[in-house]
Amino acid sequence: MKIRWEDETLFTGTFKFDGYVIGGRLLEGVFFHADAVDGIVDFDSIRVAPDAVDYFSGLNQKKWLNAAKRNIKEETEAFDTLDGKDNVWVDLEDDEKSTSEPEMVSMMSMSDIINPK
């Protein structure tokens, strides 16, 4: 997959998406950021936006960061640039296979999410 501008040039920079797409109401308004260089996503750069760090620290961070990684790999539409003015598009290329796979995490109850141990 490659991240491109609408004019097909490769994207270098930071893009974002709303956590609602991976966590519903629990992550609504919590934005995830990721970096790309020459259209290639650095999956190790995925992080929560600075204004959501406190809220996110009370959740199962590993689970939701892995879900964010999966969302980027599976998205077929567009992401927003950090300023929110432009979209960058995902170009899925069958011949490119990611070597970074999401880690499996165990399911949790709502109580575990609200009251982490």
Sequence and secondary structure as in RCSB ss.txt:
>XXXX:A:sequence
MKIRWEDETLFTGTFKFDGYVIGGRLLEGVFFHADAVDGIVDFDSIRVAPDAVDYFSGLNQKKWLNAAKRNIKEE
TEAFDTLDGKDNVWVDLEDDEKSTSEPEMVSMMSMSDIINPK
>XXXX:A:secstr
 EEE TTS B  EEEEEETHHHHGGGGTT EEEEEEETTEEEEEEEEE GGGHHHHHTS HHHHHHHHHHHHHH 
 SEEEETTSS EEEEE  TT   S          HHHHHS  
